[in-house]
Amino acid sequence: SPKVFTQRQLLACLVLKTHLKTTYRGVVEQLILMPAVREAIGLKQVPHYTTLQKFAGRANVLTLVDRALRELGQGVLAGTSSEAAMDSTGVETTCASAHLVSRKGQTRGKFVKLSMVALCGLMMPVALVVGWGPGSDHTDAVALARKAARVLTPTTLWCDKGYDSEAFHEHCWDTRGGWGTIRFAPARMREGQTVVSGDHRWMMKEKWPGYGRRWHAESVNSGMKRTTGSTLAARKERTLFHEAALKVLTYAIRV
């Protein structure tokens, strides 16, 4: 490789591509017409669209996105504390509408699932885990909490019933080996169940003031899809995950 471009420059080009909701060829054409943007990124020449395409498929793109989100969150917080909300959302792997799918006698299959931790108030994502959906939210919860712990220890973490898990409660509340933060998620009552088990779950039966701040995570999900799109153009699993993660990073920068 001649190493004409740095990882930061190529990642910035992919963020611009996501923001403009265009293709690899499209963002290259835009960069040709944007000398001020090229100067800001530090590009002495415009990369070929295949350069961006190959970079988007590299194995370390998710690591770069995680690092960028972490540095953004740390810069915004600057050592202060904040409440946070955790939730997941899905992005479609096809542009076909639900109506077209139903007319063909088919049903929606799997989708790319984004689990995120967002700062309340700012409604800015600071950590994410990408995988396939549908699936239980609490399966990715501990991994997501560990990523978010690199950015902040929130005063309160708001979640929905999908994160009702004694193991996750213990990880969040425990100051020794866990996150050391107060986490609220309503207990999910199974049919015929009258008693909530667990050392932490039984405390989740009550209504708490401020629980409405959990909806800040829903606002992040909605805002991200409205500004960057709710469908993916990639076809391979790795590039699908990378494209979805870039949507989160682009929205965080925009906020």
Secondary structure, 3 states (H helix, E strand, C coil): CCCCCCHHHHHHHHHHHHHHCCCHHHHHHHHHCCHHHHHHHCCCCCCCHHHHHHHHCCCCHHHHHHHHHHHHHHHHHCCCCCCEEEEEEEEECCCCCHHHHHHCCCCCCCEEEEEEEEECCCCEEEEEEEEEECCCHHHCHHHHHHHHHCCCCCCEEECCHHHCCHHHHHHHHCCCCCCCCEEECCCCCCCCCCCCCCCCHHHHHCCCCCHHHHHHHHHHHHHHHHHHCCECCCCCHHHHHHHHHHHHHHHHHHC
